């Protein structure tokens, strides 16, 4: 890997198979220098530089966002027509089988542990990881980061968030946008009422919002637009001239200058690909573009 160069890459018509694609990805990995590991963290005004201190700081952070639900005051739901799901357990044998399925010719992950070591030490690692997975699953609250069912369970949980809301609402993962066309004072009054509904939902289902991360953007070209204050969960929402949503900068005047500036970064990466993958197969160029180049322009509509 250390001596891999554009000349030694040798990707062309004679080498467009899987081996050529692997060598292309190997070369692209060398083009992007990424910092390895977790940088120094600040916890309680103290800089954590050692691995043990970082782990403890992250543990304290995760514990601080976990909450213990009051199961006695949950809303009563109608009887479910489906059978109750049995308890989930992480057996040592099941974790071991997953380790044994790892392909040893694959590249290392962020932890830089070779796949061969994970496969050869499957029996020893399975004991530790099965216990770790079980403890994470049995936590008082929260969903382990990076799991498969987490996003699905979260979407099912917030499915009723838009109930009793007359304004438009767009949900994407944990991002929510509430919007309304303001033509009169009546529209100004309707939007705060809709904002109160998520607050009621939050109190009922014991999931807290973060009003400090919420903003109000008035999209208008009027020189003197009507002003109105909005609040969420009894917290006043601040105004913003622009906000990035799903990779697109939305400004109060719908000016695209910020998005164009963001596109310049993508063009730099695109230039690297053009200079180094000119002889590659079309499929390799397409995969590289979709993986490494952020889309410069995005066509969006409130109807989608």
C-alpha positions in Angstrom: 0.0 0.0 0.0 2.8 2.4 0.8 4.1 2.3 -2.8 0.8 2.6 -4.6 1.0 5.3 -7.3 -1.1 6.3 -10.3 1.4 4.4 -12.5 1.3 1.2 -10.4 -2.5 1.4 -10.3 -2.8 0.1 -13.8 -6.6 0.4 -14.2 -7.7 0.3 -17.8 -9.4 -1.9 -20.3 -7.3 -4.9 -19.3 -8.2 -4.6 -15.6 -11.8 -3.6 -15.1 -12.8 -6.5 -12.9 -13.1 -6.7 -9.2 -9.4 -6.5 -8.6 -9.2 -3.2 -10.6 -12.0 -1.7 -8.5 -10.3 -2.8 -5.3 -7.0 -1.1 -6.4 -9.0 2.0 -7.3 -10.5 2.2 -3.9 -7.1 1.6 -2.3 -5.6 4.5 -4.3 -8.6 6.8 -3.4 -8.1 6.0 0.2 -4.6 7.4 0.0 -5.8 10.6 -1.6 -7.9 11.5 1.5 -5.8 11.9 4.7 -8.2 11.5 7.6 -7.4 11.8 11.2 -7.4 8.5 13.0 -8.9 8.0 16.4 -10.8 10.4 18.7 -9.2 13.8 19.3 -8.8 15.3 22.7 -12.1 16.0 24.5 -13.0 18.6 27.0 -15.1 17.4 30.0 -15.9 19.5 33.0 -13.3 22.1 31.9 -10.7 19.4 31.8 -8.9 18.2 28.7 -9.0 14.4 28.2 -6.1 13.2 26.1 -5.6 9.6 27.2 -7.8 6.8 25.9 -9.2 6.0 29.3 -10.1 9.6 30.0 -11.8 9.9 26.7 -13.8 6.8 27.3 -14.9 8.1 30.7 -15.8 11.5 29.3 -18.0 9.8 26.6 -19.6 7.5 29.1 -20.6 10.5 31.3 -22.0 12.3 28.2 -24.1 9.3 27.2 -25.3 8.8 30.8 -26.3 12.5 31.0 -28.7 12.2 28.0 -30.3 8.9 29.2 -33.5 9.4 31.1 -35.6 7.1 33.3 -39.1 7.1 32.0 -42.1 7.2 34.3 -43.8 4.0 33.2 -46.7 4.7 35.5 -48.0 7.7 33.5 -47.7 6.4 29.9 -50.7 6.9 27.7 -53.0 3.9 27.5 -52.9 2.2 24.1 -55.6 -0.1 22.6 -54.8 -3.8 22.6 -52.4 -4.9 20.0 -53.5 -7.5 17.4 -49.9 -8.8 17.3 -48.1 -11.2 19.7 -45.6 -9.7 22.2 -42.0 -9.9 21.0 -39.8 -12.1 23.1 -36.9 -10.7 25.0 -33.8 -10.1 22.9 -30.6 -11.8 24.2 -27.1 -11.7 22.7 -25.6 -15.2 23.0 -21.9 -15.9 22.8 -22.4 -18.4 20.1 -24.5 -15.9 18.0 -21.8 -13.2 18.2 -19.1 -15.7 17.4 -20.9 -16.7 14.2 -21.0 -13.1 13.1 -17.2 -12.8 13.7 -16.6 -15.9 11.7 -18.6 -14.5 8.7 -16.2 -11.6 8.4 -14.2 -11.7 5.1 -10.6 -11.6 5.9 -9.7 -9.9 2.7 -11.7 -6.8 3.5 -10.0 -3.5 4.6 -9.8 -2.5 8.3 -12.5 -0.4 9.9 -12.1 2.8 11.9 -10.5 0.8 14.7 -7.7 -0.4 12.4 -8.2 -4.0 13.6 -7.4 -6.4 10.7 -10.3 -8.6 9.7 -8.2 -11.7 10.1 -7.6 -11.0 13.8 -11.4 -10.6 14.4 -12.0 -13.9 12.6 -9.2 -15.9 14.3 -10.0 -14.6 17.8 -13.8 -15.0 17.4 -14.2 -17.4 20.3 -12.4 -15.0 22.8 -14.0 -11.8 21.5 -17.5 -13.2 21.4 -17.5 -13.6 25.2 -16.7 -9.9 25.7 -18.8 -8.5 23.0 -21.9 -10.5 23.8 -21.8 -9.2 27.4 -21.2 -5.6 26.1 -24.1 -5.8 23.6 -26.4 -7.2 26.3 -25.5 -4.5 28.8 -26.1 -1.8 26.1 -29.4 -3.2 25.2 -30.5 -3.5 28.8 -29.7 0.2 29.5 -32.4 2.2 31.3 -33.0 4.3 28.2 -31.5 5.1 24.8 -30.6 3.1 21.7 -27.0 1.9 21.0 -25.4 4.0 18.3 -25.0 2.4 14.9 -27.6 -0.4 15.4 -29.9 -1.5 12.6 -33.3 -1.4 14.4 -32.6 2.0 16.1 -33.8 4.3 13.2 -36.8 2.1 12.6 -37.9 2.1 16.2 -37.3 5.9 16.4 -39.5 6.5 13.4 -42.2 4.3 14.9 -42.0 6.2 18.1 -42.4 9.7 16.6 -45.0 8.6 14.0 -47.8 10.5 15.9 -45.8 13.8 16.2 -47.7 15.5 13.4 -51.2 14.8 14.8 -53.5 17.8 15.2 -51.1 20.1 13.3 -52.6 22.2 10.5 -49.3 23.6 9.2 -47.0 21.7 6.9 -44.5 19.4 8.5 -41.6 17.5 7.1 -39.8 14.8 9.1 -36.5 13.2 8.1 -34.9 11.1 10.8 -34.6 13.4 13.8 -34.9 16.6 11.8 -38.3 18.3 11.7 -39.4 21.4 9.7 -42.7 23.1 10.4 -43.8 25.7 7.8 -46.7 27.8 6.9 -47.6 30.5 4.3 -48.2 33.7 6.2 -50.9 35.9 4.6 -52.6 37.4 7.6 -52.6 37.7 11.4 -54.6 34.5 11.5 -51.7 32.6 10.0 -49.4 34.1 12.6 -51.7 32.9 15.3 -52.1 29.4 13.8 -48.4 28.7 13.7 -47.8 29.1 17.5 -50.8 26.8 18.1 -49.1 24.1 15.9 -45.8 24.6 17.7 -47.6 23.9 21.0 -48.6 20.4 19.8 -45.0 19.0 19.7 -44.6 20.4 23.3 -47.7 18.4 24.4 -46.5 15.3 22.6 -43.1 15.7 24.3 -44.7 15.9 27.7 -47.0 12.9 27.0 -44.4 10.6 25.6 -41.5 11.9 27.8 -39.1 12.8 24.9 -37.5 16.2 25.3 -37.0 18.6 22.5 -33.9 20.9 22.2 -35.3 24.4 21.6 -31.8 25.8 21.7 -31.2 24.0 18.4 -34.4 25.3 16.8 -34.6 28.5 14.7 -37.2 30.6 12.9 -36.5 31.6 9.3 -38.9 34.0 7.6 -38.5 33.5 3.8 -39.6 36.8 2.2 -38.5 39.6 -0.1 -40.5 42.3 1.7 -38.6 45.2 3.1 -40.8 45.3 6.2 -42.1 41.8 6.9 -44.5 41.3 9.8 -42.8 40.2 13.0 -44.1 37.6 15.4 -42.5 35.7 18.2 -42.6 31.9 18.4 -41.8 29.5 21.2 -41.3 25.7 21.6 -41.7 24.0 25.0 -42.0 27.4 26.7 -38.7 28.5 25.2 -38.4 31.5 22.9 -37.1 30.6 19.5 -34.4 32.7 18.0 -34.3 34.0 14.4 -31.8 33.0 11.8 -30.9 34.3 8.4 -29.9 30.9 7.0 -29.9 27.3 8.1 -28.5 24.1 6.5 -31.2 21.4 6.0 -30.4 18.0 4.5 -27.3 19.4 2.9 -29.0 22.5 1.4 -28.6 26.0 2.7 -32.0 27.8 3.1 -31.7 31.6 3.5 -34.3 34.2 4.3 -34.1 35.5 0.7 -33.6 32.1 -1.0 -30.2 33.3 -2.2 -27.9 30.4 -3.3 -24.6 32.0 -2.6 -23.9 29.8 0.5 -24.8 26.7 -1.5 -22.5 27.8 -4.3 -19.6 28.2 -1.9 -20.3 24.7 -0.6 -20.2 23.4 -4.1 -16.7 24.8 -4.6 -15.4 22.2 -2.1 -17.0 19.4 -4.1 -15.4 20.7 -7.3 -12.0 20.4 -5.7 -12.6 16.7 -5.0 -14.0 16.3 -8.5 -10.8 17.7 -9.9 -8.8 15.1 -8.0 -10.9 12.3 -9.4 -10.6 13.7 -13.0 -6.8 13.9 -12.7 -6.3 10.5 -11.2 -9.1 8.3 -12.7 -9.0 9.4 -16.3 -8.1 5.9 -17.5 -10.5 4.0 -15.2 -13.6 2.2 -16.2 -16.9 4.1 -16.2 -18.3 2.1 -13.2 -15.3 3.1 -11.1 -15.7 6.8 -12.0 -19.4 6.6 -11.1 -18.8 5.0 -7.8 -16.0 7.4 -6.9 -18.2 10.4 -7.8 -21.2 9.2 -5.8 -19.1 8.3 -2.8 -16.7 11.3 -2.6 -18.3 14.2 -4.3 -21.1 16.0 -2.6 -23.8 17.1 -4.9 -23.3 20.7 -5.9 -26.9 21.4 -6.8 -30.0 19.9 -5.3 -33.5 20.3 -6.8 -36.0 20.5 -3.9 -39.7 21.3 -3.6 -42.0 21.7 -0.6 -44.3 19.2 -2.3 -41.7 16.3 -2.0 
